[in-house]
Amino acid sequence: MRLPLRLFPFLPAPVRTASSVPAGKLNFVPACSTADARSLELLQDFVSRSRRLFVVTGAGLSTESGIPDYRSEGVGLYARTDRRPMQHTEFTRSAKSRQRYWARNFVGWPQFSSHQPNCAHRTLRSWEEKGKLHWLVTQNVDALHSKAGQTRITELHGCAHRVTCLGCGSITAREQLQRRFVSLNPDWSAQAGAVAPDGDVFLDDEQVLNFRVPSCERCGGILKPEVTFFGDTVAKATVQFVQERLAEADAVLVIGSSLQVYSGYRVLLAASDKKMPIAILNIGPTRADHLAGLKVKGRCSEVLSVIQPL
């Protein structure tokens, strides 16, 4: 469904800086030209016409905070290395795989947990405060939306700042587990390599041989980050909750996601079935481009900085 255009007399162009990534952090944002004025006018019109906007965000939002994604051309994990993310079955079935994962995660945690929200995160929080944003679904596990103060939010794939027990289901803070790692491995150390999107780093197998992994303090079960690994599925209750919030909305805006993962793409399929207006802001192509009435190519922070929640 396409909304009729309502023109705005003035819309400032985004200011292009050398990089929107904080100083001292690697730049994982793909090369991209500034969004054209016509696209900005159309996006402003789209946002202005919505009264209960539903937003879906992805890794393209967090790359501007210094966290890499998987698929971006030239700078994503798949482009830079032959490394692939942890699979759910590998983690649950193999103690050695869990040892390797947690050793890498232990080394990468201080850096991963220190990342801060960028301008785009803060803009979306302000949209919520002003009543424009009805609900936000993020596919990211970095907690940056929560750090920015977002409250009307569903973390579709969980959050790396939480740890769950596969035995009793208890949830604990990842920071608490970090302290347990330190206690169990007082003399263990490893040189960190490149950071991955889920917070771990690259280590050789030999480096993790003596790393000790704690069990659940309550039941002795296996501890796992409270995230949806590749090969796993999102909980039915979460899917149902997201569908209910979508039914309350009047338009959908995708920000910084290629929607290659079905759990996110399915939200757009549902929105399309409901004949809801759909707009996408992303640097590269997405799986749902054919469903959108508007596609804007540009960096998330640069574009959102000039869009007003009228």
VEXDREN-2710 file (C-alpha; in Angstrom, 1 decimal):
% VEXDREN-2710
k/r/px/py/pz
1/MET/0.0/0.0/0.0
2/ARG/1.5/3.3/-1.0
3/LEU/0.6/6.5/0.8
4/PRO/-0.1/9.7/-1.3
5/LEU/2.8/12.1/-1.1
6/ARG/2.5/15.2/1.0
7/LEU/5.3/17.6/0.2
8/PHE/7.3/19.5/2.9
9/PRO/8.6/23.0/2.1
10/PHE/12.1/22.4/3.6
11/LEU/14.0/19.3/4.6
12/PRO/17.7/19.8/5.4
13/ALA/20.2/17.4/3.8
14/PRO/22.1/15.1/6.2
15/VAL/25.5/16.3/7.0
16/ARG/28.2/13.9/5.8
17/THR/31.1/13.5/8.1
18/ALA/34.2/11.5/7.5
19/SER/32.8/8.7/9.6
20/SER/29.8/8.2/11.9
21/VAL/31.8/5.6/13.8
22/PRO/33.2/6.7/17.2
23/ALA/36.9/7.6/17.1
24/GLY/39.2/4.8/17.8
25/LYS/36.8/2.1/16.6
26/LEU/37.1/0.1/13.4
27/ASN/34.7/1.3/10.7
28/PHE/32.3/-1.6/9.8
29/VAL/29.9/0.7/7.9
30/PRO/29.9/0.0/4.1
31/ALA/30.7/2.8/1.7
32/CYS/27.5/4.7/0.8
33/SER/26.6/8.0/-0.8
34/THR/24.4/10.6/1.0
35/ALA/20.7/9.9/0.5
36/ASP/19.1/12.2/-2.1
37/ALA/16.7/15.0/-1.1
38/ARG/13.8/13.4/-2.8
39/SER/14.2/10.1/-0.9
40/LEU/14.4/12.1/2.4
41/GLU/11.2/14.0/1.5
42/LEU/9.4/10.7/0.8
43/LEU/10.6/9.2/4.1
44/GLN/9.6/12.3/6.0
45/ASP/6.2/12.0/4.5
46/PHE/6.0/8.3/5.4
47/VAL/6.9/8.9/9.0
48/SER/4.7/11.9/9.4
49/ARG/1.6/10.1/8.2
50/SER/2.0/7.3/10.6
51/ARG/0.5/7.6/14.1
52/ARG/1.6/4.1/15.4
53/LEU/4.8/3.3/13.7
54/PHE/6.3/-0.2/13.9
55/VAL/10.1/-0.2/13.5
56/VAL/12.3/-3.2/12.7
57/THR/16.1/-2.7/13.2
58/GLY/19.1/-4.8/12.3
59/ALA/22.9/-4.9/12.4
60/GLY/23.2/-1.9/10.1
61/LEU/22.2/0.3/13.0
62/SER/25.0/-1.0/15.3
63/THR/27.8/-0.9/12.8
64/GLU/27.8/2.8/13.4
65/SER/28.6/2.1/17.0
66/GLY/31.6/0.0/16.0
67/ILE/30.0/-3.5/16.0
68/PRO/30.5/-5.5/12.8
69/ASP/27.7/-7.3/11.0
70/TYR/27.7/-10.5/9.0
71/ARG/26.8/-9.6/5.5
72/SER/27.8/-6.0/4.6
73/GLU/29.8/-5.9/1.4
74/GLY/33.6/-5.5/2.0
75/VAL/33.3/-5.0/5.8
76/GLY/31.0/-7.7/7.2
77/LEU/32.3/-10.8/8.9
78/TYR/31.6/-13.0/5.9
79/ALA/33.6/-10.6/3.6
80/ARG/36.5/-10.3/6.0
81/THR/37.0/-13.9/7.1
82/ASP/35.9/-17.4/6.5
83/ARG/34.5/-17.6/10.0
84/ARG/30.9/-18.5/10.5
85/PRO/28.8/-18.0/13.6
86/MET/28.1/-20.6/16.2
87/GLN/25.3/-23.0/15.3
88/HIS/22.7/-24.0/17.9
89/THR/23.2/-27.8/17.6
90/GLU/27.0/-27.4/17.8
91/PHE/26.7/-25.5/21.0
92/THR/24.3/-27.8/22.7
93/ARG/25.9/-31.1/21.6
94/SER/29.6/-30.4/22.0
95/ALA/31.4/-29.5/25.3
96/LYS/34.5/-28.6/23.3
97/SER/32.5/-26.2/21.1
98/ARG/31.1/-24.5/24.2
99/GLN/34.5/-24.2/25.7
100/ARG/35.8/-22.6/22.5
101/TYR/32.8/-20.2/22.3
102/TRP/32.9/-19.1/25.9
103/ALA/36.7/-18.6/25.9
104/ARG/36.4/-16.3/22.9
105/ASN/33.4/-14.6/24.4
106/PHE/35.2/-14.0/27.7
107/VAL/38.1/-12.3/25.8
108/GLY/35.7/-10.2/23.7
109/TRP/33.2/-9.3/26.4
110/PRO/34.9/-6.1/27.8
111/GLN/35.1/-4.5/24.4
112/PHE/31.6/-5.8/23.2
113/SER/29.9/-4.6/26.4
114/SER/31.5/-1.2/26.2
115/HIS/29.8/-0.2/22.9
116/GLN/27.4/2.7/23.2
117/PRO/24.3/3.8/21.3
118/ASN/24.7/6.1/18.4
119/CYS/22.6/9.0/17.0
120/ALA/20.2/6.6/15.3
121/HIS/19.4/4.7/18.6
122/ARG/18.9/8.0/20.4
123/THR/16.6/9.3/17.6
124/LEU/14.4/6.2/17.8
125/ARG/14.2/6.6/21.6
126/SER/13.0/10.2/21.1
127/TRP/10.4/9.0/18.6
128/GLU/9.1/6.7/21.3
129/GLU/9.0/9.5/23.9
130/LYS/7.1/11.7/21.5
131/GLY/4.5/9.0/20.8
132/LYS/5.5/8.4/17.2
133/LEU/7.0/4.9/17.6
134/HIS/4.5/2.3/18.7
135/TRP/6.8/-0.6/19.0
136/LEU/10.4/-1.5/18.0
137/VAL/11.6/-5.0/17.1
138/THR/15.4/-5.4/16.9
139/GLN/17.3/-8.3/15.6
140/ASN/20.4/-7.1/17.4
141/VAL/21.7/-8.7/20.6
142/ASP/23.9/-5.9/21.7
143/ALA/21.5/-4.1/24.1
144/LEU/22.2/-0.7/22.5
145/HIS/18.5/0.2/22.2
146/SER/18.1/-0.5/25.9
147/LYS/21.2/1.5/26.7
148/ALA/19.6/4.4/24.7
149/GLY/16.5/4.2/26.9
150/GLN/14.1/2.4/24.5
151/THR/11.3/0.7/26.5
152/ARG/8.7/-0.3/23.9
153/ILE/11.0/-3.0/22.5
154/THR/11.3/-6.7/21.7
155/GLU/14.7/-8.2/21.3
156/LEU/13.7/-10.8/18.7
157/HIS/16.9/-12.8/18.9
158/GLY/17.6/-12.2/22.6
159/CYS/20.4/-10.3/24.3
160/ALA/24.0/-11.1/24.8
161/HIS/24.0/-9.3/28.1
162/ARG/21.9/-12.1/29.6
163/VAL/22.8/-15.8/30.2
164/THR/20.3/-18.7/30.4
165/CYS/20.6/-22.2/31.8
166/LEU/19.5/-24.9/29.4
167/GLY/18.6/-27.0/32.4
168/CYS/16.4/-24.9/34.7
169/GLY/15.9/-21.9/32.5
170/SER/17.2/-19.4/35.0
171/ILE/18.4/-16.0/33.6
172/THR/21.5/-14.2/35.0
173/ALA/23.6/-11.2/33.9
174/ARG/26.4/-11.8/31.5
175/GLU/28.6/-9.5/33.7
176/GLN/28.1/-11.9/36.6
177/LEU/29.3/-14.8/34.4
178/GLN/32.4/-12.8/33.5
179/ARG/33.4/-12.6/37.2
180/ARG/33.0/-16.4/37.5
181/PHE/35.2/-16.8/34.4
182/VAL/37.9/-14.7/36.1
183/SER/37.7/-16.8/39.3
184/LEU/37.9/-20.1/37.5
185/ASN/40.7/-19.0/35.1
186/PRO/43.0/-16.7/37.1
187/ASP/46.1/-17.5/35.1
188/TRP/44.5/-17.9/31.7
189/SER/45.1/-15.3/29.1
190/ALA/44.8/-15.0/25.3
191/GLN/45.5/-12.3/22.7
192/ALA/42.3/-11.1/21.2
193/GLY/41.8/-11.0/17.5
194/ALA/39.0/-9.5/15.4
195/VAL/35.6/-9.0/17.1
196/ALA/32.6/-10.9/15.8
197/PRO/29.0/-9.5/15.7
198/ASP/27.9/-11.7/18.7
199/GLY/30.7/-10.5/20.9
200/ASP/33.4/-13.1/20.8
201/VAL/36.8/-12.8/19.2
202/PHE/39.0/-15.0/17.0
203/LEU/41.3/-17.4/19.0
204/ASP/43.3/-20.5/17.9
205/ASP/42.0/-23.8/19.3
206/GLU/45.3/-24.3/21.2
207/GLN/44.6/-21.1/23.1
208/VAL/41.3/-22.4/24.6
209/LEU/42.4/-25.9/25.7
210/ASN/42.7/-25.0/29.4
211/PHE/39.8/-22.6/29.7
212/ARG/37.3/-23.6/32.3
213/VAL/33.6/-23.0/31.8
214/PRO/31.3/-22.9/34.8
215/SER/27.9/-24.6/35.1
216/CYS/24.6/-23.2/36.4
217/GLU/24.9/-22.3/40.1
218/ARG/21.3/-23.4/40.6
219/CYS/21.1/-26.8/38.9
220/GLY/24.5/-27.5/37.3
221/GLY/23.2/-27.2/33.8
222/ILE/24.7/-25.8/30.6
223/LEU/25.0/-22.0/30.4
224/LYS/24.2/-20.4/27.1
225/PRO/24.0/-16.7/26.1
226/GLU/20.3/-15.7/26.0
227/VAL/20.4/-15.3/22.2
228/THR/19.0/-17.2/19.3
229/PHE/22.0/-19.0/17.6
230/PHE/21.9/-19.8/13.9
231/GLY/19.8/-22.9/13.4
232/ASP/17.6/-22.3/16.3
233/THR/14.1/-20.7/16.2
234/VAL/12.5/-17.8/18.0
235/ALA/10.1/-18.7/20.8
236/LYS/6.5/-19.0/19.7
237/ALA/5.4/-16.6/22.5
238/THR/7.8/-14.0/21.2
239/VAL/6.6/-14.4/17.6
240/GLN/3.0/-14.1/18.8
241/PHE/3.7/-11.0/20.9
242/VAL/5.4/-9.3/17.9
243/GLN/2.4/-10.1/15.7
244/GLU/0.1/-8.6/18.2
245/ARG/2.1/-5.3/18.4
246/LEU/2.2/-5.3/14.6
247/ALA/-1.6/-5.6/14.4
248/GLU/-1.8/-2.4/16.5
249/ALA/0.5/-0.4/14.2
250/ASP/-0.4/1.5/11.0
251/ALA/3.0/1.4/9.1
252/VAL/6.3/-0.4/9.2
253/LEU/9.8/1.1/8.9
254/VAL/12.8/-1.2/8.5
255/ILE/16.2/0.3/9.5
256/GLY/19.6/-1.2/8.9
257/SER/18.6/-4.8/8.0
258/SER/18.9/-6.9/4.9
259/LEU/16.1/-9.2/6.4
260/GLN/18.0/-12.3/5.2
261/VAL/17.0/-14.1/8.5
262/TYR/13.5/-15.4/8.2
263/SER/12.4/-14.4/11.7
264/GLY/12.8/-10.7/10.7
265/TYR/11.5/-11.2/7.1
266/ARG/8.4/-12.8/8.3
267/VAL/7.3/-9.6/10.1
268/LEU/7.4/-7.9/6.7
269/LEU/5.4/-10.7/5.1
270/ALA/2.7/-10.2/7.8
271/ALA/2.7/-6.5/7.3
272/SER/2.4/-6.9/3.5
273/ASP/-0.6/-9.3/4.0
274/LYS/-2.2/-6.6/6.1
275/LYS/-1.7/-4.1/3.3
276/MET/0.4/-1.9/5.7
277/PRO/2.6/0.8/4.2
278/ILE/6.3/-0.3/4.3
279/ALA/9.5/1.7/4.0
280/ILE/13.1/0.5/4.2
281/LEU/16.2/2.4/5.1
282/ASN/19.3/0.4/4.4
283/ILE/22.6/0.8/2.5
284/GLY/22.3/-2.5/0.5
285/PRO/19.5/-4.6/-1.0
286/THR/17.1/-6.4/1.3
287/ARG/15.0/-9.5/1.1
288/ALA/11.8/-7.4/1.3
289/ASP/12.6/-4.6/-1.2
290/HIS/9.7/-5.9/-3.4
291/LEU/7.3/-5.4/-0.5
292/ALA/8.2/-1.8/0.2
293/GLY/6.5/1.2/-1.2
294/LEU/9.7/3.2/-0.4
295/LYS/13.4/2.3/-0.3
296/VAL/16.0/4.8/1.0
297/LYS/19.7/4.0/0.6
298/GLY/21.8/5.7/3.2
299/ARG/23.5/5.6/6.6
300/CYS/21.0/5.2/9.4
301/SER/22.2/8.0/11.6
302/GLU/22.6/10.5/8.8
303/VAL/19.1/9.9/7.4
304/LEU/17.3/9.6/10.7
305/SER/19.0/12.8/12.0
306/VAL/16.9/14.9/9.6
307/ILE/13.6/13.0/9.9
308/GLN/11.1/14.7/12.3
309/PRO/8.5/12.7/14.2
310/LEU/5.7/15.2/13.2
END
